[in-house]
Amino acid sequence: MGHLPTTSGVFSSGSSPVFRNCNVSRNQGTGSGGGLLFQGPGSVLMVNTLFYYNEAVNGGGINAVMDAEITMVNCTIKSNQIS
């Protein structure tokens, strides 16, 4: 078994989730992806999704790794930070 990431908001691995009208905010991770860590292979579709005030060491709002694809439609990414 591999090491589990230390994300705070949403973690997805090897899948193809869809996020519609979501608010991912005020998460704090000690690793990657304070708001969302997406580990491929796979693709994420985000529609009308907000990422505000998330924090992590890598990818404060969103971090996509290992052949991950993200498609965003009418999304807002604001005031996220790396620490």
Stockholm file with secondary structure:
# STOCKHOLM 1.0

chainA/1-83         MGHLPTTSGVFSSGSSPVFRNCNVSRNQGTGSGGGLLFQGPGSVLMVNTLFYYNEAVNGGGINAVMDAEITMVNCTIKSNQIS
#=GR chainA/1-83 SS CCCCCCCSSEEEESSCCEEESCEEESCBCSSBCSSEEEESSEEEEEESCEEESCEESBCSSEEEESSEEEEEESCEEESCEEC
#=GC SS_cons        CCCCCCCSSEEEESSCCEEESCEEESCBCSSBCSSEEEESSEEEEEESCEEESCEESBCSSEEEESSEEEEEESCEEESCEEC
//
